[in-house]
């Protein structure tokens, strides 16, 4: 996590797609808690998608539409996980 006086990269972007940062020393503030909850949700979703992908490949799914959707969802989840990892460096 961020140390005192550092900016925190938030798990969402602004309307123009640019990163959003939080400047606060209050780790328990509303926006900090909201960001923590969203990050937890994003990590949980990535984990569930990874399990779904493993099952789809184990079952040798040939439904191209399903695989396309799964790829799009995994790409989105990976983007979220990279953002979370970046925010914690």
mmCIF file as gemmi writes it, N, C-alpha and C atoms, coordinates in Angstrom:
data_model
loop_
_atom_site.group_PDB
_atom_site.id
_atom_site.type_symbol
_atom_site.label_atom_id
_atom_site.label_alt_id
_atom_site.label_comp_id
_atom_site.label_asym_id
_atom_site.label_entity_id
_atom_site.label_seq_id
_atom_site.pdbx_PDB_ins_code
_atom_site.Cartn_x
_atom_site.Cartn_y
_atom_site.Cartn_z
_atom_site.occupancy
_atom_site.B_iso_or_equiv
_atom_site.pdbx_formal_charge
_atom_site.auth_seq_id
_atom_site.auth_asym_id
_atom_site.pdbx_PDB_model_num
ATOM 1 N N . UNK Axp A 1 ? 0.832 -1.178 0 1 0 ? 1 A 1
ATOM 2 C CA . UNK Axp A 1 ? 0 0 0 1 0 ? 1 A 1
ATOM 3 C C . UNK Axp A 1 ? 0.881 1.249 0 1 0 ? 1 A 1
ATOM 4 N N . UNK Axp A 2 ? 0.248 2.369 -0.13 1 0 ? 2 A 1
ATOM 5 C CA . UNK Axp A 2 ? 0.988 3.619 -0.154 1 0 ? 2 A 1
ATOM 6 C C . UNK Axp A 2 ? 1.402 4.032 1.244 1 0 ? 2 A 1
ATOM 7 N N . UNK Axp A 3 ? 2.501 4.75 1.317 1 0 ? 3 A 1
ATOM 8 C CA . UNK Axp A 3 ? 2.952 5.267 2.594 1 0 ? 3 A 1
ATOM 9 C C . UNK Axp A 3 ? 2.471 6.703 2.745 1 0 ? 3 A 1
ATOM 10 N N . UNK Axp A 4 ? 2.622 7.224 3.915 1 0 ? 4 A 1
ATOM 11 C CA . UNK Axp A 4 ? 2.156 8.572 4.239 1 0 ? 4 A 1
ATOM 12 C C . UNK Axp A 4 ? 2.668 9.59 3.211 1 0 ? 4 A 1
ATOM 13 N N . UNK Axp A 5 ? 1.762 10.38 2.664 1 0 ? 5 A 1
ATOM 14 C CA . UNK Axp A 5 ? 2.123 11.436 1.734 1 0 ? 5 A 1
ATOM 15 C C . UNK Axp A 5 ? 2.214 11.022 0.278 1 0 ? 5 A 1
ATOM 16 N N . UNK Axp A 6 ? 2.069 9.734 -0.037 1 0 ? 6 A 1
ATOM 17 C CA . UNK Axp A 6 ? 2.129 9.274 -1.424 1 0 ? 6 A 1
ATOM 18 C C . UNK Axp A 6 ? 0.736 9.276 -2.048 1 0 ? 6 A 1
ATOM 19 N N . UNK Axp A 7 ? 0.695 9.373 -3.368 1 0 ? 7 A 1
ATOM 20 C CA . UNK Axp A 7 ? -0.569 9.265 -4.083 1 0 ? 7 A 1
ATOM 21 C C . UNK Axp A 7 ? -0.913 7.799 -4.272 1 0 ? 7 A 1
ATOM 22 N N . UNK Axp A 8 ? -2.184 7.491 -4.158 1 0 ? 8 A 1
ATOM 23 C CA . UNK Axp A 8 ? -2.648 6.119 -4.379 1 0 ? 8 A 1
ATOM 24 C C . UNK Axp A 8 ? -3.332 6.046 -5.744 1 0 ? 8 A 1
ATOM 25 N N . UNK Axp A 9 ? -2.886 5.103 -6.576 1 0 ? 9 A 1
ATOM 26 C CA . UNK Axp A 9 ? -3.539 4.852 -7.854 1 0 ? 9 A 1
ATOM 27 C C . UNK Axp A 9 ? -4.84 4.126 -7.567 1 0 ? 9 A 1
ATOM 28 N N . UNK Axp A 10 ? -5.941 4.699 -8.022 1 0 ? 10 A 1
ATOM 29 C CA . UNK Axp A 10 ? -7.257 4.113 -7.751 1 0 ? 10 A 1
ATOM 30 C C . UNK Axp A 10 ? -7.607 3.074 -8.816 1 0 ? 10 A 1
ATOM 31 N N . UNK Axp A 11 ? -8.491 2.134 -8.479 1 0 ? 11 A 1
ATOM 32 C CA . UNK Axp A 11 ? -8.811 1.041 -9.414 1 0 ? 11 A 1
ATOM 33 C C . UNK Axp A 11 ? -9.838 1.423 -10.475 1 0 ? 11 A 1
ATOM 34 N N . UNK Axp A 12 ? -9.929 2.695 -10.811 1 0 ? 12 A 1
ATOM 35 C CA . UNK Axp A 12 ? -10.809 3.142 -11.881 1 0 ? 12 A 1
ATOM 36 C C . UNK Axp A 12 ? -10.134 4.303 -12.591 1 0 ? 12 A 1
ATOM 37 N N . UNK Axp A 13 ? -10.635 4.628 -13.761 1 0 ? 13 A 1
ATOM 38 C CA . UNK Axp A 13 ? -10.095 5.741 -14.531 1 0 ? 13 A 1
ATOM 39 C C . UNK Axp A 13 ? -11.128 6.851 -14.585 1 0 ? 13 A 1
ATOM 40 N N . UNK Axp A 14 ? -10.657 8.027 -14.983 1 0 ? 14 A 1
ATOM 41 C CA . UNK Axp A 14 ? -11.547 9.162 -15.162 1 0 ? 14 A 1
ATOM 42 C C . UNK Axp A 14 ? -12.329 9.022 -16.46 1 0 ? 14 A 1
ATOM 43 N N . UNK Axp A 15 ? -13.225 9.973 -16.719 1 0 ? 15 A 1
ATOM 44 C CA . UNK Axp A 15 ? -14.062 9.896 -17.926 1 0 ? 15 A 1
ATOM 45 C C . UNK Axp A 15 ? -13.257 9.856 -19.219 1 0 ? 15 A 1
ATOM 46 N N . UNK Axp A 16 ? -12.065 10.434 -19.199 1 0 ? 16 A 1
ATOM 47 C CA . UNK Axp A 16 ? -11.239 10.442 -20.404 1 0 ? 16 A 1
ATOM 48 C C . UNK Axp A 16 ? -10.256 9.275 -20.457 1 0 ? 16 A 1
ATOM 49 N N . UNK Axp A 17 ? -10.401 8.317 -19.51 1 0 ? 17 A 1
ATOM 50 C CA . UNK Axp A 17 ? -9.56 7.133 -19.488 1 0 ? 17 A 1
ATOM 51 C C . UNK Axp A 17 ? -8.235 7.311 -18.786 1 0 ? 17 A 1
ATOM 52 N N . UNK Axp A 18 ? -7.994 8.496 -18.239 1 0 ? 18 A 1
ATOM 53 C CA . UNK Axp A 18 ? -6.74 8.747 -17.534 1 0 ? 18 A 1
ATOM 54 C C . UNK Axp A 18 ? -6.816 8.196 -16.116 1 0 ? 18 A 1
ATOM 55 N N . UNK Axp A 19 ? -5.66 7.829 -15.534 1 0 ? 19 A 1
ATOM 56 C CA . UNK Axp A 19 ? -5.656 7.281 -14.177 1 0 ? 19 A 1
ATOM 57 C C . UNK Axp A 19 ? -6.155 8.302 -13.155 1 0 ? 19 A 1
ATOM 58 N N . UNK Axp A 20 ? -6.733 7.788 -12.09 1 0 ? 20 A 1
ATOM 59 C CA . UNK Axp A 20 ? -7.179 8.613 -10.967 1 0 ? 20 A 1
ATOM 60 C C . UNK Axp A 20 ? -6.312 8.29 -9.759 1 0 ? 20 A 1
ATOM 61 N N . UNK Axp A 21 ? -5.974 9.31 -9.018 1 0 ? 21 A 1
ATOM 62 C CA . UNK Axp A 21 ? -5.143 9.152 -7.827 1 0 ? 21 A 1
ATOM 63 C C . UNK Axp A 21 ? -5.847 9.766 -6.626 1 0 ? 21 A 1
ATOM 64 N N . UNK Axp A 22 ? -5.525 9.239 -5.461 1 0 ? 22 A 1
ATOM 65 C CA . UNK Axp A 22 ? -6.06 9.752 -4.208 1 0 ? 22 A 1
ATOM 66 C C . UNK Axp A 22 ? -4.896 10.27 -3.381 1 0 ? 22 A 1
ATOM 67 N N . UNK Axp A 23 ? -5.035 11.503 -2.921 1 0 ? 23 A 1
ATOM 68 C CA . UNK Axp A 23 ? -4.033 12.1 -2.052 1 0 ? 23 A 1
ATOM 69 C C . UNK Axp A 23 ? -4.637 12.25 -0.665 1 0 ? 23 A 1
ATOM 70 N N . UNK Axp A 24 ? -4.244 11.36 0.237 1 0 ? 24 A 1
ATOM 71 C CA . UNK Axp A 24 ? -4.727 11.428 1.613 1 0 ? 24 A 1
ATOM 72 C C . UNK Axp A 24 ? -3.825 10.613 2.514 1 0 ? 24 A 1
ATOM 73 N N . UNK Axp A 25 ? -3.763 11.001 3.752 1 0 ? 25 A 1
ATOM 74 C CA . UNK Axp A 25 ? -3.051 10.214 4.754 1 0 ? 25 A 1
ATOM 75 C C . UNK Axp A 25 ? -4.02 9.339 5.534 1 0 ? 25 A 1
ATOM 76 N N . UNK Axp A 26 ? -5.31 9.441 5.226 1 0 ? 26 A 1
ATOM 77 C CA . UNK Axp A 26 ? -6.348 8.7 5.942 1 0 ? 26 A 1
ATOM 78 C C . UNK Axp A 26 ? -6.636 7.386 5.214 1 0 ? 26 A 1
ATOM 79 N N . UNK Axp A 27 ? -5.967 6.306 5.637 1 0 ? 27 A 1
ATOM 80 C CA . UNK Axp A 27 ? -6.159 4.994 5.007 1 0 ? 27 A 1
ATOM 81 C C . UNK Axp A 27 ? -7.578 4.464 5.198 1 0 ? 27 A 1
ATOM 82 N N . UNK Axp A 28 ? -8.282 4.967 6.207 1 0 ? 28 A 1
ATOM 83 C CA . UNK Axp A 28 ? -9.629 4.487 6.488 1 0 ? 28 A 1
ATOM 84 C C . UNK Axp A 28 ? -10.713 5.397 5.965 1 0 ? 28 A 1
ATOM 85 N N . UNK Axp A 29 ? -10.353 6.363 5.121 1 0 ? 29 A 1
ATOM 86 C CA . UNK Axp A 29 ? -11.334 7.286 4.569 1 0 ? 29 A 1
ATOM 87 C C . UNK Axp A 29 ? -12.282 6.589 3.598 1 0 ? 29 A 1
ATOM 88 N N . UNK Axp A 30 ? -13.374 7.287 3.264 1 0 ? 30 A 1
ATOM 89 C CA . UNK Axp A 30 ? -14.411 6.703 2.408 1 0 ? 30 A 1
ATOM 90 C C . UNK Axp A 30 ? -13.853 6.243 1.059 1 0 ? 30 A 1
ATOM 91 N N . UNK Axp A 31 ? -13.104 7.102 0.376 1 0 ? 31 A 1
ATOM 92 C CA . UNK Axp A 31 ? -12.606 6.745 -0.963 1 0 ? 31 A 1
ATOM 93 C C . UNK Axp A 31 ? -11.581 5.609 -0.863 1 0 ? 31 A 1
ATOM 94 N N . UNK Axp A 32 ? -10.751 5.629 0.174 1 0 ? 32 A 1
ATOM 95 C CA . UNK Axp A 32 ? -9.787 4.533 0.364 1 0 ? 32 A 1
ATOM 96 C C . UNK Axp A 32 ? -10.505 3.205 0.578 1 0 ? 32 A 1
ATOM 97 N N . UNK Axp A 33 ? -11.537 3.216 1.41 1 0 ? 33 A 1
ATOM 98 C CA . UNK Axp A 33 ? -12.299 1.98 1.663 1 0 ? 33 A 1
ATOM 99 C C . UNK Axp A 33 ? -13.018 1.524 0.4 1 0 ? 33 A 1
ATOM 100 N N . UNK Axp A 34 ? -13.588 2.471 -0.347 1 0 ? 34 A 1
ATOM 101 C CA . UNK Axp A 34 ? -14.262 2.136 -1.609 1 0 ? 34 A 1
ATOM 102 C C . UNK Axp A 34 ? -13.266 1.486 -2.573 1 0 ? 34 A 1
ATOM 103 N N . UNK Axp A 35 ? -12.08 2.078 -2.691 1 0 ? 35 A 1
ATOM 104 C CA . UNK Axp A 35 ? -11.054 1.519 -3.577 1 0 ? 35 A 1
ATOM 105 C C . UNK Axp A 35 ? -10.65 0.117 -3.12 1 0 ? 35 A 1
ATOM 106 N N . UNK Axp A 36 ? -10.503 -0.081 -1.799 1 0 ? 36 A 1
ATOM 107 C CA . UNK Axp A 36 ? -10.169 -1.41 -1.273 1 0 ? 36 A 1
ATOM 108 C C . UNK Axp A 36 ? -11.234 -2.428 -1.647 1 0 ? 36 A 1
ATOM 109 N N . UNK Axp A 37 ? -12.509 -2.058 -1.514 1 0 ? 37 A 1
ATOM 110 C CA . UNK Axp A 37 ? -13.609 -2.98 -1.842 1 0 ? 37 A 1
ATOM 111 C C . UNK Axp A 37 ? -13.641 -3.293 -3.343 1 0 ? 37 A 1
ATOM 112 N N . UNK Axp A 38 ? -13.426 -2.284 -4.158 1 0 ? 38 A 1
ATOM 113 C CA . UNK Axp A 38 ? -13.424 -2.514 -5.607 1 0 ? 38 A 1
ATOM 114 C C . UNK Axp A 38 ? -12.255 -3.405 -6.007 1 0 ? 38 A 1
ATOM 115 N N . UNK Axp A 39 ? -11.078 -3.164 -5.428 1 0 ? 39 A 1
ATOM 116 C CA . UNK Axp A 39 ? -9.932 -4.022 -5.73 1 0 ? 39 A 1
ATOM 117 C C . UNK Axp A 39 ? -10.192 -5.464 -5.316 1 0 ? 39 A 1
ATOM 118 N N . UNK Axp A 40 ? -10.791 -5.659 -4.155 1 0 ? 40 A 1
ATOM 119 C CA . UNK Axp A 40 ? -11.105 -7.023 -3.695 1 0 ? 40 A 1
ATOM 120 C C . UNK Axp A 40 ? -12.077 -7.688 -4.666 1 0 ? 40 A 1
ATOM 121 N N . UNK Axp A 41 ? -13.081 -6.951 -5.118 1 0 ? 41 A 1
ATOM 122 C CA . UNK Axp A 41 ? -14.045 -7.483 -6.086 1 0 ? 41 A 1
ATOM 123 C C . UNK Axp A 41 ? -13.33 -7.849 -7.392 1 0 ? 41 A 1
ATOM 124 N N . UNK Axp A 42 ? -12.467 -6.953 -7.873 1 0 ? 42 A 1
ATOM 125 C CA . UNK Axp A 42 ? -11.755 -7.2 -9.129 1 0 ? 42 A 1
ATOM 126 C C . UNK Axp A 42 ? -10.853 -8.435 -9.026 1 0 ? 42 A 1
ATOM 127 N N . UNK Axp A 43 ? -10.155 -8.586 -7.909 1 0 ? 43 A 1
ATOM 128 C CA . UNK Axp A 43 ? -9.299 -9.759 -7.733 1 0 ? 43 A 1
ATOM 129 C C . UNK Axp A 43 ? -10.127 -11.041 -7.657 1 0 ? 43 A 1
ATOM 130 N N . UNK Axp A 44 ? -11.265 -10.978 -6.976 1 0 ? 44 A 1
ATOM 131 C CA . UNK Axp A 44 ? -12.149 -12.139 -6.91 1 0 ? 44 A 1
ATOM 132 C C . UNK Axp A 44 ? -12.691 -12.514 -8.28 1 0 ? 44 A 1
ATOM 133 N N . UNK Axp A 45 ? -13.075 -11.515 -9.061 1 0 ? 45 A 1
ATOM 134 C CA . UNK Axp A 45 ? -13.582 -11.761 -10.413 1 0 ? 45 A 1
ATOM 135 C C . UNK Axp A 45 ? -12.494 -12.378 -11.288 1 0 ? 45 A 1
ATOM 136 N N . UNK Axp A 46 ? -11.271 -11.871 -11.183 1 0 ? 46 A 1
ATOM 137 C CA . UNK Axp A 46 ? -10.16 -12.428 -11.966 1 0 ? 46 A 1
ATOM 138 C C . UNK Axp A 46 ? -9.932 -13.887 -11.607 1 0 ? 46 A 1
ATOM 139 N N . UNK Axp A 47 ? -10.011 -14.198 -10.339 1 0 ? 47 A 1
ATOM 140 C CA . UNK Axp A 47 ? -9.826 -15.576 -9.883 1 0 ? 47 A 1
ATOM 141 C C . UNK Axp A 47 ? -10.915 -16.49 -10.441 1 0 ? 47 A 1
ATOM 142 N N . UNK Axp A 48 ? -12.154 -16.029 -10.41 1 0 ? 48 A 1
ATOM 143 C CA . UNK Axp A 48 ? -13.266 -16.842 -10.934 1 0 ? 48 A 1
ATOM 144 C C . UNK Axp A 48 ? -13.147 -17.014 -12.447 1 0 ? 48 A 1
ATOM 145 N N . UNK Axp A 49 ? -12.742 -15.972 -13.15 1 0 ? 49 A 1
ATOM 146 C CA . UNK Axp A 49 ? -12.564 -16.077 -14.6 1 0 ? 49 A 1
ATOM 147 C C . UNK Axp A 49 ? -11.433 -17.039 -14.948 1 0 ? 49 A 1
ATOM 148 N N . UNK Axp A 50 ? -10.381 -17.007 -14.169 1 0 ? 50 A 1
ATOM 149 C CA . UNK Axp A 50 ? -9.266 -17.925 -14.396 1 0 ? 50 A 1
ATOM 150 C C . UNK Axp A 50 ? -9.722 -19.372 -14.234 1 0 ? 50 A 1
ATOM 151 N N . UNK Axp A 51 ? -10.52 -19.634 -13.215 1 0 ? 51 A 1
ATOM 152 C CA . UNK Axp A 51 ? -11.055 -20.987 -13.004 1 0 ? 51 A 1
ATOM 153 C C . UNK Axp A 51 ? -11.978 -21.382 -14.167 1 0 ? 51 A 1
ATOM 154 N N . UNK Axp A 52 ? -12.807 -20.436 -14.618 1 0 ? 52 A 1
ATOM 155 C CA . UNK Axp A 52 ? -13.707 -20.708 -15.748 1 0 ? 52 A 1
ATOM 156 C C . UNK Axp A 52 ? -12.886 -21.027 -17.008 1 0 ? 52 A 1
ATOM 157 N N . UNK Axp A 53 ? -11.811 -20.276 -17.224 1 0 ? 53 A 1
ATOM 158 C CA . UNK Axp A 53 ? -10.968 -20.515 -18.396 1 0 ? 53 A 1
ATOM 159 C C . UNK Axp A 53 ? -10.309 -21.89 -18.31 1 0 ? 53 A 1
ATOM 160 N N . UNK Axp A 54 ? -9.835 -22.243 -17.117 1 0 ? 54 A 1
ATOM 161 C CA . UNK Axp A 54 ? -9.219 -23.555 -16.943 1 0 ? 54 A 1
ATOM 162 C C . UNK Axp A 54 ? -10.209 -24.661 -17.282 1 0 ? 54 A 1
ATOM 163 N N . UNK Axp A 55 ? -11.444 -24.522 -16.809 1 0 ? 55 A 1
ATOM 164 C CA . UNK Axp A 55 ? -12.472 -25.527 -17.097 1 0 ? 55 A 1
ATOM 165 C C . UNK Axp A 55 ? -12.797 -25.576 -18.586 1 0 ? 55 A 1
ATOM 166 N N . UNK Axp A 56 ? -12.888 -24.408 -19.213 1 0 ? 56 A 1
ATOM 167 C CA . UNK Axp A 56 ? -13.211 -24.366 -20.648 1 0 ? 56 A 1
ATOM 168 C C . UNK Axp A 56 ? -12.138 -25.066 -21.464 1 0 ? 56 A 1
ATOM 169 N N . UNK Axp A 57 ? -10.879 -24.858 -21.109 1 0 ? 57 A 1
ATOM 170 C CA . UNK Axp A 57 ? -9.799 -25.496 -21.856 1 0 ? 57 A 1
ATOM 171 C C . UNK Axp A 57 ? -9.662 -26.975 -21.515 1 0 ? 57 A 1
ATOM 172 N N . UNK Axp A 58 ? -9.941 -27.34 -20.258 1 0 ? 58 A 1
ATOM 173 C CA . UNK Axp A 58 ? -9.93 -28.752 -19.889 1 0 ? 58 A 1
ATOM 174 C C . UNK Axp A 58 ? -11.023 -29.513 -20.638 1 0 ? 58 A 1
ATOM 175 N N . UNK Axp A 59 ? -12.179 -28.858 -20.837 1 0 ? 59 A 1
ATOM 176 C CA . UNK Axp A 59 ? -13.292 -29.469 -21.55 1 0 ? 59 A 1
ATOM 177 C C . UNK Axp A 59 ? -13.129 -29.357 -23.061 1 0 ? 59 A 1
ATOM 178 N N . UNK Axp A 60 ? -12.05 -28.688 -23.491 1 0 ? 60 A 1
ATOM 179 C CA . UNK Axp A 60 ? -11.777 -28.475 -24.917 1 0 ? 60 A 1
ATOM 180 C C . UNK Axp A 60 ? -12.96 -27.814 -25.62 1 0 ? 60 A 1
ATOM 181 N N . UNK Axp A 61 ? -13.444 -26.73 -24.998 1 0 ? 61 A 1
ATOM 182 C CA . UNK Axp A 61 ? -14.57 -25.977 -25.547 1 0 ? 61 A 1
ATOM 183 C C . UNK Axp A 61 ? -14.238 -25.506 -26.954 1 0 ? 61 A 1
ATOM 184 N N . UNK Axp A 62 ? -15.152 -25.761 -27.884 1 0 ? 62 A 1
ATOM 185 C CA . UNK Axp A 62 ? -14.955 -25.349 -29.263 1 0 ? 62 A 1
ATOM 186 C C . UNK Axp A 62 ? -15.901 -24.23 -29.665 1 0 ? 62 A 1
ATOM 187 N N . UNK Axp A 63 ? -16.713 -23.761 -28.724 1 0 ? 63 A 1
ATOM 188 C CA . UNK Axp A 63 ? -17.644 -22.666 -28.997 1 0 ? 63 A 1
ATOM 189 C C . UNK Axp A 63 ? -16.856 -21.367 -29.108 1 0 ? 63 A 1
ATOM 190 N N . UNK Axp A 64 ? -16.651 -20.902 -30.351 1 0 ? 64 A 1
ATOM 191 C CA . UNK Axp A 64 ? -15.827 -19.722 -30.578 1 0 ? 64 A 1
ATOM 192 C C . UNK Axp A 64 ? -16.414 -18.471 -29.931 1 0 ? 64 A 1
ATOM 193 N N . UNK Axp A 65 ? -17.725 -18.37 -29.902 1 0 ? 65 A 1
ATOM 194 C CA . UNK Axp A 65 ? -18.36 -17.206 -29.277 1 0 ? 65 A 1
ATOM 195 C C . UNK Axp A 65 ? -18.063 -17.185 -27.77 1 0 ? 65 A 1
ATOM 196 N N . UNK Axp A 66 ? -18.157 -18.34 -27.131 1 0 ? 66 A 1
ATOM 197 C CA . UNK Axp A 66 ? -17.854 -18.428 -25.699 1 0 ? 66 A 1
ATOM 198 C C . UNK Axp A 66 ? -16.386 -18.101 -25.439 1 0 ? 66 A 1
ATOM 199 N N . UNK Axp A 67 ? -15.487 -18.633 -26.273 1 0 ? 67 A 1
ATOM 200 C CA . UNK Axp A 67 ? -14.063 -18.365 -26.101 1 0 ? 67 A 1
ATOM 201 C C . UNK Axp A 67 ? -13.735 -16.895 -26.343 1 0 ? 67 A 1
ATOM 202 N N . UNK Axp A 68 ? -14.407 -16.276 -27.305 1 0 ? 68 A 1
ATOM 203 C CA . UNK Axp A 68 ? -14.194 -14.851 -27.572 1 0 ? 68 A 1
ATOM 204 C C . UNK Axp A 68 ? -14.623 -14.018 -26.361 1 0 ? 68 A 1
ATOM 205 N N . UNK Axp A 69 ? -15.793 -14.318 -25.795 1 0 ? 69 A 1
ATOM 206 C CA . UNK Axp A 69 ? -16.277 -13.606 -24.614 1 0 ? 69 A 1
ATOM 207 C C . UNK Axp A 69 ? -15.334 -13.822 -23.438 1 0 ? 69 A 1
ATOM 208 N N . UNK Axp A 70 ? -14.906 -15.05 -23.234 1 0 ? 70 A 1
ATOM 209 C CA . UNK Axp A 70 ? -13.989 -15.363 -22.146 1 0 ? 70 A 1
ATOM 210 C C . UNK Axp A 70 ? -12.67 -14.606 -22.314 1 0 ? 70 A 1
ATOM 211 N N . UNK Axp A 71 ? -12.163 -14.527 -23.524 1 0 ? 71 A 1
ATOM 212 C CA . UNK Axp A 71 ? -10.927 -13.793 -23.787 1 0 ? 71 A 1
ATOM 213 C C . UNK Axp A 71 ? -11.095 -12.308 -23.468 1 0 ? 71 A 1
ATOM 214 N N . UNK Axp A 72 ? -12.211 -11.738 -23.856 1 0 ? 72 A 1
ATOM 215 C CA . UNK Axp A 72 ? -12.474 -10.327 -23.56 1 0 ? 72 A 1
ATOM 216 C C . UNK Axp A 72 ? -12.555 -10.093 -22.052 1 0 ? 72 A 1
ATOM 217 N N . UNK Axp A 73 ? -13.224 -10.993 -21.337 1 0 ? 73 A 1
ATOM 218 C CA . UNK Axp A 73 ? -13.352 -10.852 -19.89 1 0 ? 73 A 1
ATOM 219 C C . UNK Axp A 73 ? -12.009 -11.029 -19.195 1 0 ? 73 A 1
ATOM 220 N N . UNK Axp A 74 ? -11.213 -11.995 -19.654 1 0 ? 74 A 1
ATOM 221 C CA . UNK Axp A 74 ? -9.887 -12.208 -19.076 1 0 ? 74 A 1
ATOM 222 C C . UNK Axp A 74 ? -8.976 -11.003 -19.331 1 0 ? 74 A 1
ATOM 223 N N . UNK Axp A 75 ? -9.081 -10.4 -20.502 1 0 ? 75 A 1
ATOM 224 C CA . UNK Axp A 75 ? -8.292 -9.215 -20.824 1 0 ? 75 A 1
ATOM 225 C C . UNK Axp A 75 ? -8.635 -8.071 -19.882 1 0 ? 75 A 1
ATOM 226 N N . UNK Axp A 76 ? -9.913 -7.869 -19.647 1 0 ? 76 A 1
ATOM 227 C CA . UNK Axp A 76 ? -10.364 -6.827 -18.733 1 0 ? 76 A 1
ATOM 228 C C . UNK Axp A 76 ? -9.894 -7.101 -17.306 1 0 ? 76 A 1
ATOM 229 N N . UNK Axp A 77 ? -10.006 -8.359 -16.879 1 0 ? 77 A 1
ATOM 230 C CA . UNK Axp A 77 ? -9.575 -8.728 -15.527 1 0 ? 77 A 1
ATOM 231 C C . UNK Axp A 77 ? -8.068 -8.559 -15.374 1 0 ? 77 A 1
ATOM 232 N N . UNK Axp A 78 ? -7.314 -8.916 -16.398 1 0 ? 78 A 1
ATOM 233 C CA . UNK Axp A 78 ? -5.857 -8.765 -16.341 1 0 ? 78 A 1
ATOM 234 C C . UNK Axp A 78 ? -5.483 -7.29 -16.242 1 0 ? 78 A 1
ATOM 235 N N . UNK Axp A 79 ? -6.176 -6.44 -16.985 1 0 ? 79 A 1
ATOM 236 C CA . UNK Axp A 79 ? -5.937 -4.997 -16.896 1 0 ? 79 A 1
ATOM 237 C C . UNK Axp A 79 ? -6.164 -4.506 -15.466 1 0 ? 79 A 1
ATOM 238 N N . UNK Axp A 80 ? -7.248 -4.972 -14.832 1 0 ? 80 A 1
ATOM 239 C CA . UNK Axp A 80 ? -7.548 -4.578 -13.452 1 0 ? 80 A 1
ATOM 240 C C . UNK Axp A 80 ? -6.475 -5.064 -12.484 1 0 ? 80 A 1
ATOM 241 N N . UNK Axp A 81 ? -6.033 -6.307 -12.643 1 0 ? 81 A 1
ATOM 242 C CA . UNK Axp A 81 ? -5.027 -6.878 -11.75 1 0 ? 81 A 1
ATOM 243 C C . UNK Axp A 81 ? -3.693 -6.145 -11.916 1 0 ? 81 A 1
ATOM 244 N N . UNK Axp A 82 ? -3.325 -5.801 -13.138 1 0 ? 82 A 1
ATOM 245 C CA . UNK Axp A 82 ? -2.088 -5.05 -13.371 1 0 ? 82 A 1
ATOM 246 C C . UNK Axp A 82 ? -2.181 -3.678 -12.704 1 0 ? 82 A 1
ATOM 247 N N . UNK Axp A 83 ? -3.341 -3.04 -12.787 1 0 ? 83 A 1
ATOM 248 C CA . UNK Axp A 83 ? -3.525 -1.725 -12.155 1 0 ? 83 A 1
ATOM 249 C C . UNK Axp A 83 ? -3.361 -1.864 -10.635 1 0 ? 83 A 1
ATOM 250 N N . UNK Axp A 84 ? -3.949 -2.907 -10.049 1 0 ? 84 A 1
ATOM 251 C CA . UNK Axp A 84 ? -3.832 -3.128 -8.61 1 0 ? 84 A 1
ATOM 252 C C . UNK Axp A 84 ? -2.374 -3.379 -8.233 1 0 ? 84 A 1
ATOM 253 N N . UNK Axp A 85 ? -1.699 -4.218 -9.003 1 0 ? 85 A 1
ATOM 254 C CA . UNK Axp A 85 ? -0.283 -4.503 -8.717 1 0 ? 85 A 1
ATOM 255 C C . UNK Axp A 85 ? 0.547 -3.226 -8.82 1 0 ? 85 A 1
ATOM 256 N N . UNK Axp A 86 ? 0.292 -2.424 -9.831 1 0 ? 86 A 1
ATOM 257 C CA . UNK Axp A 86 ? 1.016 -1.168 -10.009 1 0 ? 86 A 1
ATOM 258 C C . UNK Axp A 86 ? 0.773 -0.226 -8.835 1 0 ? 86 A 1
ATOM 259 N N . UNK Axp A 87 ? -0.433 -0.218 -8.338 1 0 ? 87 A 1
ATOM 260 C CA . UNK Axp A 87 ? -0.748 0.686 -7.23 1 0 ? 87 A 1
ATOM 261 C C . UNK Axp A 87 ? -0.071 0.268 -5.928 1 0 ? 87 A 1
ATOM 262 N N . UNK Axp A 88 ? 0.369 -0.967 -5.861 1 0 ? 88 A 1
ATOM 263 C CA . UNK Axp A 88 ? 0.968 -1.478 -4.62 1 0 ? 88 A 1
ATOM 264 C C . UNK Axp A 88 ? 2.485 -1.517 -4.667 1 0 ? 88 A 1
ATOM 265 N N . UNK Axp A 89 ? 3.072 -1.11 -5.749 1 0 ? 89 A 1
ATOM 266 C CA . UNK Axp A 89 ? 4.545 -1.129 -5.873 1 0 ? 89 A 1
ATOM 267 C C . UNK Axp A 89 ? 5.137 0.025 -5.094 1 0 ? 89 A 1
